[in-house]
């Protein structure tokens, strides 16, 4: 048995661990050097795997953040375009309904003419150009309807669509086209929506 070792220390001892040397004289606490190298290599492999996984997670996180940003942009763009799309859809529906009513002759040509004449800069020496079928409708409804338009000359112009008219005055022209009226409605709705 080896001789006991006596140590005189000037500082207090916090802890003591005794190691038993192995048969080959190596300290069992440290283990075989080849085993230590293998464990160190294993630790290095684990570190490399963790670093690779960290990079993959970083790339995935960057992709998620990019997707989130793109989704936010899409949402904002959709919310900005939403009113215009709804109005556009509504106008398209109105356009189709109007086309059906015009085709069926279900409109008041007199009211259309009166609106156009009201918008005219002067009320004298007016010539109103209409589709020939609309003039037939006016004259077929009787003299009282045409009588309200005294001093007004009606001219057939088949280049003008049904339910539309052009008012010619010495000071300018007022046109009343369905498509223009729909555009005005769209402008009014979109301007009202943007003011809110």
Residue pairs with C-beta under 8 A, 6 or more apart in sequence:
17 29
19 27
19 28
19 29
20 28
21 27
21 28
22 28
26 32
30 36
83 190
83 193
83 194
84 190
87 186
87 189
87 190
87 193
88 186
91 182
91 185
91 186
94 182
94 185
95 178
95 182
98 163
98 178
98 182
101 107
102 161
102 162
102 163
102 178
105 133
105 137
105 162
107 162
107 163
109 130
109 134
109 137
109 138
109 163
109 165
110 138
110 141
110 145
110 148
112 163
112 164
112 165
112 176
113 128
113 130
113 149
113 165
113 167
113 176
114 148
115 176
116 128
116 165
116 166
116 167
116 174
116 175
116 176
117 123
117 126
117 128
117 149
117 152
117 167
117 174
119 167
119 174
119 176
120 126
120 167
120 169
120 172
120 174
121 169
121 171
121 172
121 174
122 169
122 170
122 171
124 151
124 169
124 170
125 151
125 169
125 170
126 151
126 152
126 153
126 167
126 168
126 169
127 152
127 153
127 154
127 155
127 167
127 168
127 169
128 149
128 152
128 153
128 154
128 155
128 165
128 166
128 167
128 168
129 155
129 156
129 157
129 160
129 165
129 166
129 167
129 168
130 138
130 154
130 155
130 156
130 157
130 160
130 164
130 165
131 156
131 157
131 158
131 160
131 161
131 162
131 163
131 164
132 156
132 157
132 158
133 162
134 162
134 163
134 165
135 154
135 156
138 145
138 146
138 154
139 146
146 154
157 166
160 166
161 177
161 178
163 178
164 175
164 176
164 177
164 178
165 175
165 176
166 173
166 174
166 175
166 176
167 173
167 174
167 175
167 176
